[in-house]
Amino acid sequence: MKNYIIEPGPRMAGLFSYVLQALQNISAIDGSQDKLFIKYDQQMLYLDPNIGGNVWEYYFYQPFNFTKEEIINNPKEKVVFIDNEKALKYCSVPRPTEDMILKGRSLCKKYIKVKPHILEKVDNFIGENFNNKDYFSIHRRGTDHYTDNPLLELKDYFKEADKLFNKFEYGLICSDENKTIEAFKKRYGKKIKSYDSLRCDNNKGIHYSVGLNSPYKMGEDVMVESLLMSNSNHIVKTVSGVTIFSILYGAPTFKDIDLHLKY
């Protein structure tokens, strides 16, 4: 038996890059006697100086419990990734395969436990906004992502939303930029809902602008949005760790609308 300590690495990425890192490492030891402890206490944009500690534990419980004997008697190894034949490469595959999704859903149910204060905000938002009705969700990643690839235009998202509003009374729009939220509100009015998250309209992204002043809230907001999407009945998505987690955590169906783009 081996105990792994999972460290974040030097990449200073978005929150769900680290969540998928944790899930990838969990997949590498699932079914074995090995255990891991997630220690995200450095090199993290979400590490809040007013809180300190471990960013993973801001939002999640640890996936494993350790006895005193296990800590004392078993070797410990610090790693960023556990690299073996069992590991599912969630961090390097832009679009997980069907098999990866099925296994990821099983791993989430078994190991990924969200803190109650996050779940309460998700439940409250759903109760206050959707009137016990089914809803679909759309995620549009913007801001700093514009420098990576040509993104889809708003009209591409509207095309999908128009069709879904024939089936659903409500939709949820999630995005890191204000102008996307405003455009959806203008087009669909009270039928489209959005969570009150930190957002911006620059090409730095919230990670390197408004979010730096509120690291904990930046993480909590995207956590809530991802879980709201996971509770929806259908997701319209492009490549993003946020929506990958939403699908693995619970969303029953989804549609990729960026299959023609290379990442």
FENGIVEN-V914965 format. One record per backbone hydrogen bond with DSSP energy under -1.0 kcal/mol. CO is the residue of the C=O (numbers start at 1). NH is the residue of the N-H. E is the energy in kcal/mol with one decimal. If there is no record, write none. Layout:
co=CO nh=NH e=E
co=CO nh=NH e=E
This chain:
co=2 nh=35 e=-2.0
co=3 nh=77 e=-2.0
co=4 nh=37 e=-2.6
co=5 nh=79 e=-2.4
co=6 nh=39 e=-2.8
co=14 nh=17 e=-1.3
co=15 nh=19 e=-1.6
co=16 nh=20 e=-2.2
co=17 nh=21 e=-1.6
co=18 nh=22 e=-2.4
co=19 nh=23 e=-2.2
co=20 nh=24 e=-2.7
co=21 nh=25 e=-2.2
co=22 nh=26 e=-2.4
co=23 nh=27 e=-2.3
co=24 nh=28 e=-1.0
co=26 nh=30 e=-1.5
co=29 nh=32 e=-2.3
co=35 nh=4 e=-2.7
co=37 nh=6 e=-3.0
co=39 nh=41 e=-1.2
co=40 nh=55 e=-2.8
co=44 nh=47 e=-1.2
co=48 nh=51 e=-1.9
co=48 nh=52 e=-3.7
co=55 nh=58 e=-1.6
co=56 nh=59 e=-1.0
co=56 nh=60 e=-2.8
co=59 nh=115 e=-2.9
co=67 nh=71 e=-1.9
co=68 nh=72 e=-2.2
co=69 nh=73 e=-3.0
co=70 nh=74 e=-1.4
co=75 nh=3 e=-2.6
co=77 nh=5 e=-2.6
co=79 nh=7 e=-2.8
co=88 nh=90 e=-2.4
co=89 nh=93 e=-1.0
co=97 nh=101 e=-2.2
co=98 nh=102 e=-2.4
co=99 nh=103 e=-2.4
co=100 nh=104 e=-2.4
co=101 nh=105 e=-2.5
co=102 nh=106 e=-1.6
co=103 nh=107 e=-2.3
co=104 nh=108 e=-2.6
co=105 nh=109 e=-2.1
co=106 nh=110 e=-1.6
co=107 nh=111 e=-2.8
co=108 nh=112 e=-1.3
co=113 nh=61 e=-2.8
co=115 nh=118 e=-1.0
co=115 nh=119 e=-1.8
co=116 nh=120 e=-2.5
co=117 nh=121 e=-1.0
co=118 nh=122 e=-1.8
co=119 nh=123 e=-2.8
co=120 nh=124 e=-2.6
co=121 nh=125 e=-2.1
co=122 nh=126 e=-2.3
co=123 nh=127 e=-2.5
co=124 nh=128 e=-2.0
co=125 nh=129 e=-1.4
co=126 nh=130 e=-2.0
co=130 nh=133 e=-2.5
co=135 nh=233 e=-3.1
co=136 nh=172 e=-1.8
co=137 nh=236 e=-2.8
co=138 nh=174 e=-2.9
co=142 nh=145 e=-2.5
co=143 nh=146 e=-1.8
co=144 nh=147 e=-1.2
co=145 nh=148 e=-1.3
co=145 nh=149 e=-1.5
co=153 nh=156 e=-1.3
co=154 nh=158 e=-2.7
co=155 nh=159 e=-2.0
co=156 nh=160 e=-1.1
co=157 nh=161 e=-2.7
co=158 nh=162 e=-3.1
co=159 nh=163 e=-1.2
co=160 nh=164 e=-1.9
co=161 nh=165 e=-2.3
co=163 nh=166 e=-1.1
co=164 nh=167 e=-1.7
co=164 nh=168 e=-3.0
co=170 nh=136 e=-1.5
co=171 nh=193 e=-2.9
co=172 nh=138 e=-2.8
co=174 nh=140 e=-2.5
co=176 nh=200 e=-1.9
co=177 nh=181 e=-1.2
co=178 nh=182 e=-2.7
co=179 nh=183 e=-2.0
co=180 nh=184 e=-2.1
co=181 nh=185 e=-2.4
co=182 nh=186 e=-2.2
co=183 nh=187 e=-1.7
co=184 nh=188 e=-2.7
co=185 nh=189 e=-2.1
co=188 nh=191 e=-1.7
co=189 nh=192 e=-1.3
co=191 nh=171 e=-2.4
co=193 nh=173 e=-2.8
co=195 nh=197 e=-2.0
co=205 nh=208 e=-1.1
co=206 nh=209 e=-1.0
co=206 nh=211 e=-1.7
co=209 nh=212 e=-1.3
co=210 nh=213 e=-1.1
co=211 nh=214 e=-1.1
co=214 nh=218 e=-2.6
co=215 nh=219 e=-1.7
co=216 nh=220 e=-2.8
co=217 nh=221 e=-3.1
co=218 nh=222 e=-1.4
co=219 nh=223 e=-2.0
co=220 nh=224 e=-2.7
co=221 nh=225 e=-2.4
co=222 nh=226 e=-2.4
co=223 nh=227 e=-2.3
co=224 nh=228 e=-2.6
co=225 nh=229 e=-2.2
co=226 nh=230 e=-2.0
co=227 nh=231 e=-1.4
co=229 nh=232 e=-1.0
co=234 nh=137 e=-2.7
co=235 nh=255 e=-2.4
co=236 nh=139 e=-2.1
co=237 nh=257 e=-2.2
co=240 nh=244 e=-1.9
co=241 nh=245 e=-2.2
co=242 nh=246 e=-1.7
co=243 nh=247 e=-2.2
co=244 nh=248 e=-2.4
co=245 nh=249 e=-2.8
co=246 nh=250 e=-1.2
co=246 nh=251 e=-2.2
co=253 nh=235 e=-1.5
co=255 nh=237 e=-2.6
co=258 nh=261 e=-2.1
